[in-house]
């Protein structure tokens, strides 16, 4: 097994940031779709 130096670890790029951005954009789109749906199709809360 090869040991990785600290400088090599810092220069590595991982996929977590990419998926975080995709998730954030998806969340924003979902929020705005919900707001538009609630504005165009208002309904009272069921109790």
Backbone as a chain_set.jsonl record, in Angstrom:
{"seq": "XXXXXXXXXXXXXXXXXXXXXXXXXXXXXXXXXXXXXXXXXXXXXXX", "coords": {"N": [[0.838, -1.157, 0.0], [0.506, 2.241, -0.751], [1.782, 5.1, 0.87], [0.301, 8.249, 1.38], [1.293, 11.549, 1.08], [0.915, 14.591, 3.034], [0.762, 16.893, 1.449], [-0.058, 15.807, -0.968], [-2.559, 14.859, -0.244], [-3.938, 17.248, 0.208], [-4.104, 18.237, -2.364], [-5.854, 16.583, -3.659], [-8.94, 15.984, -5.358], [-12.283, 15.607, -4.478], [-15.526, 14.004, -4.746], [-17.552, 14.927, -3.117], [-18.129, 17.654, -2.797], [-19.159, 18.309, -5.27], [-21.559, 16.784, -5.321], [-22.81, 17.998, -3.205], [-23.349, 20.562, -4.185], [-25.092, 19.926, -6.276], [-27.199, 18.843, -4.766], [-27.96, 21.112, -3.285], [-28.855, 22.87, -5.313], [-30.967, 21.322, -6.286], [-32.613, 21.317, -3.996], [-33.278, 24.05, -3.804], [-34.712, 24.409, -6.2], [-36.847, 22.65, -5.709], [-38.032, 23.942, -3.519], [-38.921, 26.391, -4.682], [-40.72, 25.403, -6.59], [-42.647, 24.333, -4.891], [-43.541, 26.699, -3.626], [-44.652, 28.091, -5.815], [-46.642, 26.241, -6.556], [-48.221, 26.285, -4.249], [-49.121, 28.913, -4.33], [-50.578, 29.053, -6.726], [-52.475, 27.071, -6.379], [-54.16, 27.265, -3.916], [-55.052, 25.836, -0.793], [-56.94, 25.035, 2.103], [-55.704, 24.077, 5.343], [-56.142, 20.752, 6.415], [-57.928, 19.521, 9.144]], "CA": [[0.0, 0.0, 0.0], [1.305, 3.459, -0.855], [1.44, 6.175, 1.801], [0.058, 9.526, 0.722], [1.81, 12.661, 1.863], [-0.058, 15.628, 3.348], [0.61, 17.789, 0.297], [-0.85, 15.095, -1.968], [-3.935, 14.823, 0.245], [-4.545, 18.563, 0.018], [-4.319, 18.503, -3.783], [-6.856, 15.662, -4.195], [-10.294, 16.501, -5.521], [-13.263, 14.566, -4.159], [-16.83, 14.219, -5.339], [-18.537, 15.361, -2.139], [-18.516, 19.037, -3.057], [-20.005, 18.283, -6.458], [-22.879, 16.305, -4.947], [-23.394, 19.01, -2.331], [-23.876, 21.624, -5.038], [-26.261, 19.355, -6.957], [-28.261, 18.759, -3.763], [-28.4, 22.471, -2.964], [-29.642, 23.364, -6.446], [-32.215, 20.556, -6.268], [-33.427, 21.81, -2.891], [-33.789, 25.378, -4.16], [-35.738, 24.21, -7.224], [-38.006, 22.05, -5.047], [-38.669, 24.984, -2.713], [-39.646, 27.323, -5.535], [-41.861, 24.689, -7.169], [-43.648, 24.28, -3.822], [-44.11, 28.04, -3.449], [-45.504, 28.372, -6.974], [-47.797, 25.366, -6.448], [-49.06, 26.79, -3.167], [-49.711, 30.187, -4.739], [-51.545, 28.842, -7.804], [-53.487, 26.104, -5.963], [-54.253, 27.364, -2.456], [-56.032, 24.982, -0.115], [-56.87, 25.176, 3.563], [-55.163, 22.934, 6.066], [-57.154, 19.808, 6.878], [-57.755, 19.186, 10.563]], "C": [[0.895, 1.236, 0.0], [0.833, 4.495, 0.157], [1.302, 7.474, 1.029], [0.534, 10.634, 1.643], [0.721, 13.71, 2.064], [-0.282, 16.546, 2.161], [-0.205, 17.131, -0.814], [-2.317, 15.018, -1.548], [-4.649, 16.149, 0.001], [-4.853, 18.852, -1.445], [-5.365, 17.576, -4.417], [-8.207, 16.344, -4.313], [-11.257, 15.351, -5.29], [-14.61, 14.929, -4.758], [-17.867, 14.77, -4.391], [-19.011, 16.776, -2.409], [-19.449, 19.099, -4.258], [-21.423, 17.848, -6.104], [-23.57, 17.278, -3.999], [-24.02, 20.139, -3.128], [-25.128, 21.141, -5.769], [-27.445, 19.274, -5.987], [-28.823, 20.121, -3.401], [-29.278, 23.036, -4.073], [-30.981, 22.63, -6.509], [-33.155, 21.015, -5.166], [-34.047, 23.164, -3.186], [-34.908, 25.255, -5.192], [-37.007, 23.63, -6.593], [-38.754, 23.074, -4.209], [-39.492, 25.916, -3.575], [-40.841, 26.665, -6.229], [-42.979, 24.592, -6.133], [-44.31, 25.623, -3.583], [-45.062, 28.366, -4.59], [-46.762, 27.511, -6.925], [-48.747, 25.854, -5.356], [-49.748, 28.094, -3.533], [-50.808, 29.976, -5.787], [-52.679, 27.902, -7.402], [-53.629, 26.159, -4.439], [-55.331, 26.43, -1.908], [-55.839, 25.154, 1.389], [-56.27, 23.923, 4.174], [-56.297, 22.05, 6.55], [-56.884, 19.444, 8.335], [-58.623, 18.049, 10.961]], "O": [[1.922, 1.265, 0.677], [-0.366, 4.742, 0.29], [2.094, 7.762, 0.131], [0.217, 10.654, 2.832], [-0.279, 13.718, 1.346], [-1.418, 16.938, 1.896], [-0.954, 17.805, -1.52], [-3.213, 15.101, -2.388], [-5.823, 16.17, -0.369], [-5.762, 19.626, -1.744], [-5.726, 17.759, -5.579], [-8.576, 17.174, -3.481], [-11.08, 14.258, -5.83], [-14.802, 16.05, -5.227], [-18.982, 15.061, -4.822], [-20.199, 17.062, -2.258], [-20.418, 19.858, -4.259], [-22.388, 18.475, -6.54], [-24.798, 17.368, -3.995], [-25.101, 20.62, -2.787], [-26.113, 21.872, -5.866], [-28.571, 19.604, -6.358], [-30.032, 20.269, -3.229], [-30.329, 23.616, -3.801], [-32.015, 23.249, -6.758], [-34.365, 21.093, -5.376], [-35.208, 23.403, -2.857], [-35.937, 25.92, -5.073], [-38.114, 24.069, -6.906], [-39.985, 23.075, -4.189], [-40.641, 26.21, -3.246], [-41.868, 27.313, -6.43], [-44.15, 24.755, -6.478], [-45.519, 25.684, -3.359], [-46.163, 28.865, -4.355], [-47.85, 28.004, -7.224], [-49.964, 25.829, -5.542], [-50.864, 28.347, -3.078], [-51.845, 30.638, -5.744], [-53.742, 27.929, -8.021], [-53.261, 25.209, -3.747], [-56.392, 26.27, -2.511], [-54.732, 25.386, 1.872], [-56.327, 22.842, 3.588], [-57.307, 22.551, 7.045], [-55.761, 19.104, 8.708], [-58.605, 17.636, 12.121]]}, "num_chains": 1, "name": "protein.A"}
